[in-house]
Amino acid sequence: MAQISSNTFAVAIKPVTFLAASFQLTSAVGGSALPFALGYAFRKGEVPATASVAGSIPALQVTGKNWWPDGSLKFATISGRADLTANVAKTIKLALGTSTSGTALTTADLRRTNITASIAAGSFGTVSWGGADWDTPFQSWISGPQMSSWVYRKAVGSDPHLTAWLEVRLFVGGAVEVLPWVENGYLNVANPTNKNAEYVFAMGGTERFRRTIDIPNHCRTVLIAGTNFSYWLGTDPQIIPAHDKSYLQSTRLVPAYSAVIPSNATIWASIPNTFAPFQQGNYSPEMGQGGYQVAIGLLPEWDVLYIATDDARAYAGVITNAFSAGRFGIHYRDETTQRPLRFSSYPNLVTNGGGSVGISNTGASTKNTYTPISQGTTPATWDSPHHPSIGFTAYLLTGRYYFMEEVQFSATVNFLKNTDFERKFSAGVFQSNVGANTTRGAGWAVRTLAQAACITPDDDLTLRAEFSNSIAANIDFYYTRYITQTSNPFGFIAPYSNYAAGSGIYAESMWMEDFFTASFGYTMDVASSIPSVTVARLNEFFAWKAQSVIGRLGGTSPSEFLYTSAGLYTMAIAPTETPDFTTGQGPWFKNWGEIYKATLGSSNPGVNGPLQGGNFPEASSYWGNLQPAIAYAVQNKVVGAAVAYDRMKSASNWSDFVNSSNQTPVWSIIPHK
């Protein structure tokens, strides 16, 4: 049996034991031996370290990128060729199988296709690739006999910021697929500004794209317009993959969702099926705006639509919105490595908040070390307390280098915007009581960091350890602050501000606490590359943190918080305006019953009833916000969680919330089985 690794491949030709995993391929044109490639996540333990993955079609290539701690395969790209009838889905079943070696496609094979490519950027200059240019890729991404992939880059003219990129896939038989993009974002190169030009992409002697684009500082865009999401040398097979959604959820790299979304739900009308550079997509006009946003959640609504349905429209929504993330000014590429920055290399560097920076609430540097001030067109603003997951699901579906880097850029800009001593310099700690974060921002930043640690390939010596070490540092920080010393027994972490200033008590927005709780619960599933001692600390901290949602779903005893009012905007968390979170001394309320009275003005009435308040039954309400937190508490068997969850679900009007979730599915997260 051949072991799958990111440096070697396995082409399995004979299925032995079929797995629960499968995917479908649908071609708009149909044909024989049509090339395809996709990303695929695997459940822990399902594909042992010494096994190969086969399929119900011949010569399936599986190239591993990440492995679970037990050595089993976690994520891989899958490629091959399939005979497809136009507009008829073909199911490919995956299996453990016997494998055969083969000769990997090389850049010499790429040259033999006689492919040429060029990107013109008006007066900035033109870059081109052909002949010997293909021999020296920036990155070798995939290697195998069915498909090999490389990433190429060149500076555009003499401009110090503008670069042109290609992600190239070569398939056996000579088909070539190319994703081109331009980028305007270096970390420490002076005078970053916008690059307004007519951008033209040509391949194989044919112009494929032409459009005038104003690219602000630290932004990028793929050079694509319309319904095709890449370019082909020869005939585009027009294949759309569809993953087994139940299996994808079972890997735990994405949450489990209960929503049953009808095909006529209003949300489908807003999902884009085409792309144009710098289109807004489904992002809010202002990321920092208050209220409900479809982008906010462990995953954004467009990703949830793909994960929770089998509707073919959802795939385009995932891809186009991931491309649209290039409009945010978060792409601070380290010019010394040509990669997103390493935390350990920049303990004091902080984003310069002046000029036309596209980052809100930037911090300070104790060494007065800042990125160069930005000029020109201001990018769409990145606001970390409201920032969505970007690129993560698109990477899981496609295995594209481009989307992997989008996740990494979002994780590194959250680090870069924080004051150096508050983030613990290179450690990259996101504190909940820091203004650059707030409670929700710290939660979302940890979520994004965990996603970056999850998908950065195991053999990436530049960034893999950086993200894993930062996850461990965050866990250790919160464990030390709240577990190793006396603290409140309610799972409340230090907030940024008192929502009841002047009242004599301290109040916090519980939905922010719920975001934070859910993010750490999700981290327990996806961040598998941390030391075992840190995993134990994470488990212990999460069990404590989950009390902030479990306690609000209490019973009818006077010492409990009655579950019917758990969906609150704010709640009293301390009987003083100056509680000491640092040493954990408080003072704190004696029990949840006291919190109920201080918050609602009367004692627990001791009577079961319908769920109320917090904009119930809307799924976008505070009742929706708490669902991921209690779901991960139940999943991880935190004491009291299952009873609290059942208590909520037994309410006479629970079905009203369920029905609303079918129209607004982001918060319909349930425990993984």
WOGI-V630906 format. One record per residue. N is the residue number from 1. RES is the residue in one small letter. SS is DSSP state (H for helix, E for strand, C for the rest). NEAR is the number of other ideal C-beta (glycine too) atoms within 10 Angstrom. Layout:
n = [N,N]
res = [RES,RES]
ss = [SS,SS]
near = [NEAR,NEAR]
This chain:
n = [1,2,3,4,5,6,7,8,9,10,11,12,13,14,15,16,17,18,19,20,21,22,23,24,25,26,27,28,29,30,31,32,33,34,35,36,37,38,39,40,41,42,43,44,45,46,47,48,49,50,51,52,53,54,55,56,57,58,59,60,61,62,63,64,65,66,67,68,69,70,71,72,73,74,75,76,77,78,79,80,81,82,83,84,85,86,87,88,89,90,91,92,93,94,95,96,97,98,99,100,101,102,103,104,105,106,107,108,109,110,111,112,113,114,115,116,117,118,119,120,121,122,123,124,125,126,127,128,129,130,131,132,133,134,135,136,137,138,139,140,141,142,143,144,145,146,147,148,149,150,151,152,153,154,155,156,157,158,159,160,161,162,163,164,165,166,167,168,169,170,171,172,173,174,175,176,177,178,179,180,181,182,183,184,185,186,187,188,189,190,191,192,193,194,195,196,197,198,199,200,201,202,203,204,205,206,207,208,209,210,211,212,213,214,215,216,217,218,219,220,221,222,223,224,225,226,227,228,229,230,231,232,233,234,235,236,237,238,239,240,241,242,243,244,245,246,247,248,249,250,251,252,253,254,255,256,257,258,259,260,261,262,263,264,265,266,267,268,269,270,271,272,273,274,275,276,277,278,279,280,281,282,283,284,285,286,287,288,289,290,291,292,293,294,295,296,297,298,299,300,301,302,303,304,305,306,307,308,309,310,311,312,313,314,315,316,317,318,319,320,321,322,323,324,325,326,327,328,329,330,331,332,333,334,335,336,337,338,339,340,341,342,343,344,345,346,347,348,349,350,351,352,353,354,355,356,357,358,359,360,361,362,363,364,365,366,367,368,369,370,371,372,373,374,375,376,377,378,379,380,381,382,383,384,385,386,387,388,389,390,391,392,393,394,395,396,397,398,399,400,401,402,403,404,405,406,407,408,409,410,411,412,413,414,415,416,417,418,419,420,421,422,423,424,425,426,427,428,429,430,431,432,433,434,435,436,437,438,439,440,441,442,443,444,445,446,447,448,449,450,451,452,453,454,455,456,457,458,459,460,461,462,463,464,465,466,467,468,469,470,471,472,473,474,475,476,477,478,479,480,481,482,483,484,485,486,487,488,489,490,491,492,493,494,495,496,497,498,499,500,501,502,503,504,505,506,507,508,509,510,511,512,513,514,515,516,517,518,519,520,521,522,523,524,525,526,527,528,529,530,531,532,533,534,535,536,537,538,539,540,541,542,543,544,545,546,547,548,549,550,551,552,553,554,555,556,557,558,559,560,561,562,563,564,565,566,567,568,569,570,571,572,573,574,575,576,577,578,579,580,581,582,583,584,585,586,587,588,589,590,591,592,593,594,595,596,597,598,599,600,601,602,603,604,605,606,607,608,609,610,611,612,613,614,615,616,617,618,619,620,621,622,623,624,625,626,627,628,629,630,631,632,633,634,635,636,637,638,639,640,641,642,643,644,645,646,647,648,649,650,651,652,653,654,655,656,657,658,659,660,661,662,663,664,665,666,667,668,669,670,671,672,673]
res = [m,a,q,i,s,s,n,t,f,a,v,a,i,k,p,v,t,f,l,a,a,s,f,q,l,t,s,a,v,g,g,s,a,l,p,f,a,l,g,y,a,f,r,k,g,e,v,p,a,t,a,s,v,a,g,s,i,p,a,l,q,v,t,g,k,n,w,w,p,d,g,s,l,k,f,a,t,i,s,g,r,a,d,l,t,a,n,v,a,k,t,i,k,l,a,l,g,t,s,t,s,g,t,a,l,t,t,a,d,l,r,r,t,n,i,t,a,s,i,a,a,g,s,f,g,t,v,s,w,g,g,a,d,w,d,t,p,f,q,s,w,i,s,g,p,q,m,s,s,w,v,y,r,k,a,v,g,s,d,p,h,l,t,a,w,l,e,v,r,l,f,v,g,g,a,v,e,v,l,p,w,v,e,n,g,y,l,n,v,a,n,p,t,n,k,n,a,e,y,v,f,a,m,g,g,t,e,r,f,r,r,t,i,d,i,p,n,h,c,r,t,v,l,i,a,g,t,n,f,s,y,w,l,g,t,d,p,q,i,i,p,a,h,d,k,s,y,l,q,s,t,r,l,v,p,a,y,s,a,v,i,p,s,n,a,t,i,w,a,s,i,p,n,t,f,a,p,f,q,q,g,n,y,s,p,e,m,g,q,g,g,y,q,v,a,i,g,l,l,p,e,w,d,v,l,y,i,a,t,d,d,a,r,a,y,a,g,v,i,t,n,a,f,s,a,g,r,f,g,i,h,y,r,d,e,t,t,q,r,p,l,r,f,s,s,y,p,n,l,v,t,n,g,g,g,s,v,g,i,s,n,t,g,a,s,t,k,n,t,y,t,p,i,s,q,g,t,t,p,a,t,w,d,s,p,h,h,p,s,i,g,f,t,a,y,l,l,t,g,r,y,y,f,m,e,e,v,q,f,s,a,t,v,n,f,l,k,n,t,d,f,e,r,k,f,s,a,g,v,f,q,s,n,v,g,a,n,t,t,r,g,a,g,w,a,v,r,t,l,a,q,a,a,c,i,t,p,d,d,d,l,t,l,r,a,e,f,s,n,s,i,a,a,n,i,d,f,y,y,t,r,y,i,t,q,t,s,n,p,f,g,f,i,a,p,y,s,n,y,a,a,g,s,g,i,y,a,e,s,m,w,m,e,d,f,f,t,a,s,f,g,y,t,m,d,v,a,s,s,i,p,s,v,t,v,a,r,l,n,e,f,f,a,w,k,a,q,s,v,i,g,r,l,g,g,t,s,p,s,e,f,l,y,t,s,a,g,l,y,t,m,a,i,a,p,t,e,t,p,d,f,t,t,g,q,g,p,w,f,k,n,w,g,e,i,y,k,a,t,l,g,s,s,n,p,g,v,n,g,p,l,q,g,g,n,f,p,e,a,s,s,y,w,g,n,l,q,p,a,i,a,y,a,v,q,n,k,v,v,g,a,a,v,a,y,d,r,m,k,s,a,s,n,w,s,d,f,v,n,s,s,n,q,t,p,v,w,s,i,i,p,h,k]
ss = [C,C,C,C,C,C,C,C,C,E,E,E,E,E,E,E,E,E,E,E,E,E,E,E,E,E,E,C,C,C,E,E,E,E,E,E,E,E,E,E,E,C,C,C,C,C,C,C,C,C,C,E,E,E,E,C,C,C,C,E,E,E,E,E,E,E,E,C,C,C,C,C,E,E,E,E,E,E,E,E,E,E,E,E,C,C,C,C,C,E,E,E,E,E,E,E,E,E,E,E,C,C,C,C,C,C,H,H,H,H,H,H,C,C,C,C,E,E,E,E,E,H,H,H,C,E,E,E,E,C,H,H,H,H,H,C,C,C,E,E,E,E,C,C,C,C,E,E,E,E,E,E,E,E,E,C,C,C,C,C,C,E,E,E,E,E,E,E,E,E,E,C,C,C,C,E,E,E,E,E,E,E,E,E,C,E,C,C,C,C,C,C,C,C,E,E,E,E,E,E,E,E,E,C,C,E,E,E,E,E,E,E,E,E,E,C,C,C,E,E,E,E,C,C,C,E,C,C,C,C,E,E,E,C,C,C,C,C,E,E,E,E,E,C,H,H,H,H,H,H,C,C,C,C,C,E,E,C,C,C,C,C,C,C,C,H,H,H,H,H,C,C,C,C,E,C,C,C,C,C,C,C,C,C,C,C,C,C,C,C,C,C,C,C,C,C,C,C,C,C,H,H,H,H,H,H,H,H,C,C,C,C,H,H,H,H,H,H,H,H,H,H,H,H,H,H,H,E,C,C,C,C,E,E,C,C,C,C,E,E,C,C,H,H,H,C,C,C,C,E,C,C,C,C,E,C,C,C,E,C,C,C,C,C,C,C,C,C,C,E,C,C,C,E,C,C,C,C,C,E,C,E,C,H,H,H,C,C,C,C,C,H,H,H,H,H,H,H,C,C,H,H,H,H,H,H,H,H,H,H,H,H,H,H,H,H,C,C,C,C,C,C,C,C,H,H,H,C,C,C,C,C,C,C,C,C,C,H,H,H,H,H,H,H,H,H,H,H,H,H,H,H,H,H,H,C,C,C,C,C,C,C,C,H,H,H,H,H,H,H,H,H,H,H,H,H,H,H,H,H,H,H,C,C,C,C,C,C,C,C,C,C,C,C,C,C,C,C,C,C,C,C,C,C,C,E,E,E,E,H,H,H,H,H,H,H,H,H,H,H,H,H,H,H,H,H,C,C,C,C,C,H,H,H,H,H,H,H,H,H,H,H,H,H,H,C,H,H,H,H,H,H,H,E,C,C,C,C,C,C,C,E,H,H,H,C,C,C,C,E,E,E,E,E,C,C,C,C,C,E,C,C,C,C,C,E,C,C,C,C,C,H,H,H,H,H,H,H,H,H,C,C,C,C,C,C,C,C,C,C,C,C,C,C,C,C,C,C,C,C,C,H,H,H,H,H,H,H,H,H,H,H,H,H,H,C,C,C,C,C,H,H,H,H,H,H,H,H,H,C,C,C,C,H,H,H,H,H,H,H,H,C,C,C,H,H,H,C,E,E,C,C,C]
near = [15,16,15,24,17,20,10,14,27,27,24,26,16,12,19,13,9,15,20,12,25,18,22,16,21,19,22,13,13,16,16,8,14,23,23,23,22,22,22,24,24,26,19,17,11,20,26,14,15,11,23,26,27,27,25,15,16,13,17,26,29,27,27,25,24,23,22,19,12,11,13,17,27,26,23,27,24,23,27,25,23,21,12,23,11,11,11,11,16,17,11,19,16,26,21,19,23,15,22,13,11,16,9,18,21,16,19,9,16,21,16,12,15,13,21,17,25,17,26,19,24,16,9,21,17,15,23,14,21,12,11,9,16,24,11,9,19,15,13,14,22,24,18,23,17,26,26,25,26,22,19,21,16,17,14,23,14,8,15,13,23,22,23,27,23,24,23,23,25,28,25,21,11,16,20,21,22,22,23,26,22,26,22,28,25,23,23,16,13,9,12,28,17,20,24,17,21,12,25,17,23,19,21,16,10,9,11,18,18,13,16,10,19,13,28,26,28,29,27,26,24,23,23,24,15,10,12,13,21,16,22,19,20,14,10,16,22,18,20,17,19,20,22,19,16,11,19,23,20,20,21,18,23,27,28,19,23,15,24,14,21,13,9,7,17,9,19,16,7,12,22,19,13,13,22,16,24,18,17,12,21,20,21,18,8,13,21,15,11,7,7,18,20,21,22,24,26,25,25,25,23,29,27,29,26,28,23,24,20,13,17,14,14,22,22,19,25,26,26,23,28,30,28,24,26,28,22,26,27,30,26,26,25,17,16,12,13,15,17,29,25,17,23,14,14,22,18,14,21,24,27,17,17,11,14,18,24,24,25,18,19,19,20,14,19,12,11,8,14,19,23,15,16,26,16,18,17,15,26,21,16,27,19,26,23,21,24,27,23,26,28,30,27,28,23,26,25,23,25,26,20,21,27,25,24,26,28,27,26,28,28,30,26,27,27,25,26,29,16,21,13,17,28,18,16,20,17,26,23,29,25,24,16,20,15,26,27,24,27,25,28,30,28,29,30,28,26,27,28,27,29,30,28,25,26,25,17,15,12,18,8,16,23,17,16,26,30,22,20,28,24,21,20,28,28,20,16,25,19,12,19,21,15,12,11,11,21,21,14,22,26,29,26,17,22,20,13,18,18,18,11,7,12,10,20,24,22,25,21,28,23,23,28,27,26,28,27,30,24,23,27,26,24,19,19,21,25,20,21,20,12,8,11,19,16,12,20,24,14,15,24,22,19,20,27,26,22,24,29,28,22,30,27,23,16,15,13,15,13,19,27,25,22,22,21,28,28,21,15,16,25,21,29,24,17,12,14,9,21,14,20,11,10,16,13,19,12,22,22,11,17,24,18,18,25,26,16,20,21,17,7,8,12,22,14,11,8,14,14,12,22,14,15,20,14,23,21,19,25,21,22,21,26,28,28,27,25,25,30,29,26,29,30,22,21,18,10,23,11,16,24,16,13,24,21,11,18,21,14,10,18,10,14,16,11,16,23,16,12,21,27,16,15,22,25,31,31,26,29,19,19,17,7]
